[in-house]
Amino acid sequence: MASANEVPKLLLSTREVARALGVSDRFVKQLIHAGSLPSFKIGRLRRIDAGDLRSWIERQRAAGWTGGPEEQPRARERP
């Protein structure tokens, strides 16, 4: 249980997102690279806004995403 003085976590690392979703860190990075999951950099660190993650989950739920391998995000082709 969180204490009254605990600050809620607003930004998550790719590893934290992977752990929360029960997927690999590599899969989260693929989602980011494909533009499906918004993220940004703070210095050298990649972070995902907790609200953006919740929105992404809701979009997947609405679209009927099951998380199966046939639905993995594809990396964007480089020109």
DRENROTOR-527632 format. One record per residue: x, y, z of N, C-alpha, C, O, CB in turn; residue in one letter. Coordinates in steps of 0.2 Angstrom, whole numbers, plus 2048, in hexadecimal, padded with zeros to 3 digits. Each point is the difference from the previous one (the first is absolute). Glycine has a CB too. Layout:
<nodes>
XYZXYZXYZXYZXYZA ...
</nodes>
This chain:
<nodes>
8047FA8007FC8068008048068008058018047F27F9802M 80880B7F68048067FF7FE8058067FB8008038057FF7F1A 80680480F7FF8048057FD8077FE8008027FA80A7F980CS 7F48097FF7FD8067FE8058057FD7FE8057FC7FA7F980DA 80E8017F88058057FE8037FE7F98058037FE7FE80080EN 7FC7F77F28037FD7FA7FD8047FA7FA8017FF8077F4806E 80480D7F67FE8047FA7FE7FA7FB8047FC7FF80480E804V 7F37F77F97FE7FB7FB8058017FA8038057FF7F17FB804P 80E7FA7FB8058007FA7FC8027FA7FB7FD7FE80C7FA807K 7FC80E7F87FD8037FA8037FE7F97FD7FF7FB80080B80CL 80A7F47FA8037FE7FA8037F98018037FE80680080E7F7L 7FD7F07FE8027F98018067FE7FB8008037FA7F47FA80AL 8107FF7FE8067FE7FB7FD7FA7FC7FA7FE80180F805807S 7FA7FB7F27FE7FB7FC7FF7F98047FC7FC7FF80980A7F7T 8007F980E8007FA8047FA8008057FD7FB8018108057FER 7F18068047FB8008047F97FF7FD7FC7FC80280A80C805E 7FA7FB7F37FA7FE7FB7FF7F97FE7FB7FD80180680F7FBV 8057F18038007F97FE7FE7FC8057FC7FB80080D8077F8A 7F97FF80E7FE7FC8067F98018027FC7FB80180F807803R 7F28047FB7F98028027FC7FC7FB7FA7FE80180980D803A 7FF7F57F57FC7FC7FB8017F98007FC7FC7FC80480F7FDL 8057F280A8027F97FF8037FE7F97FF7FB7FE7F880380BG 80D8077F48037FF7FA8078018018028028057F38017F4V 80F7FC8018078018008018087FF7FC8047FE8077F07FES 80380E8078038077FF8008017F87FF8067FE8087FA80DD 7FC7FB7F28008017F87FA8017FD7FF8047FB80A7F4805R 7F18058027FA8017FD7FD8078027FE8037FB8007F1806F 80480F8057FE8078018048057FC7FD8047FD8007F880FV 8098027F38048047FB7FD8007F98018057FC8097F980BK 7F47FC7F77FD8007F97FA8048007FE8037FB8067F1804Q 7F780C8067FA8048008028077FF7FD8047FD7FD7F480BL 80C80A7FC8028078008028027F97FF8057FD8047FB80FI 8027FC7F18038017F97FA8007FB8018047FB80A7F6809H 7F08027FD7FB8007FB7FB8068007FC8017FC8047F3804A 8018108067FC8068017F97FE8037FC8058018098007F5G 7FA7F580D7FA7FE8038008038077FA8018028057F57F7S 80680A80B8018028068048068018068007FF7F87F4805L 7FF8127FE8048068008057FF8067FF7FE8057F78097F7P 8107FD8028058008058048067FF7FF8037FB8017F1806S 80580E8038048057FF8077FF8048007FC8047F680C7FAF 80F7FC8008067FF8048018068057FF8067FE8067F47F7K 7FE8048108038058058077FE8008027FB8037F3806804I 80F8037F68077FF7FF8017FA7FC7FE7FF7FB805806810G 8007F57F88017FA7FD7FB7FB8028007FA7FD80C808802R 7EF8008057FB7FB8027F98017FC7FE8057FF8087FB80DL 7F87FA7F27F98007FD7FB7FF8058007FB8058058007F1R 7F680980A7FA8008057F98007FD7FF8037FB80980280DR 7F47F77FB7F98007FE7FB8038058017FE8068027F77F3I 7F98108057FC8038057FA7FA8027FE7FD7FC80480F7FFD 7FD7F480C7FB7FB8027F98017FD7FD7FB7FF80A80480CA 7F78077F47FA8017FD8007FE7F97FB7FD7FD80380D80AG 8077F77F58017FD7F97FF7F98007FD7FD7FC80A80D801D 7FC7F28088007F98007F97FE8027FD7FB7FC80F804808L 7F08048007F97FF8017FC8017FA7FC7FB7FE80580880ER 8008027F07FD8017FA8017FB7FB7FC7FE7FC80580E806S 8067F27FD8017FB7FC7FD7F98017FD7FD7FC80E808803W 7F47F98087FD7FA8027F98017FE7FD7FB7FD80B80380DI 7F48077F77F98017FE7FF8007F97FB7FD7FE80480A80CE 8067FB7F27FF8007F88017F97FE7FC7FD7FC80980E803R 7FF7F18058017F97FE7FA7FC8027FE7FC7FC80F805805Q 7F08008057FA7FD8027FB8017FB7FC7FC7FE80780580ER 7FC8067F27FA8017FB8017FD7FA7FB7FE7FC80480D80AA 8077F47F78027FD7FA8007F88008007FD7FB80680D802A 7F97F48098007F88018077FD8008007FA7FE7F48077FDG 8118038068077FD8008007FB8057FF80180680680A7F6W 7FE7EF8028017FA8048088008028017FC8057F57FE7F6T 80E80A8028077FF8028047FA7FC8057FF8027F8807809G 7FF7F77F18037FA7FD8068027FB8008067FE7F57F4803G 80F8017FD8068027FC7FE8027F98048047FD8037F480AP 7F38067F77FE8027F97FE8088008008037FB7FC7F1803E 80480F8087FE8078008068048037FF8068027F57F7800E 8128007FE8058048028018067FC7FF8007FA8077F680BQ 7FC8107FE8028067FC8067FF7FB8047FC8027F780B807P 8047FB7F18058007FB8058068017FD8068007FC7F27F8R 80D8078078048068007FF8047FA7FF7FD7FA80A7FD80DA 7F880C7F97FF8057FA8067FE7FC8068008027F4809804R 8057F77F38057FF7FB8048078007FD8058007FC7F27FAE 80D8088058058067FF8008017F98017FC7FC80680280FR 7F98097F48018027F88077FE7FE8018027FA7F7807808P 
</nodes>
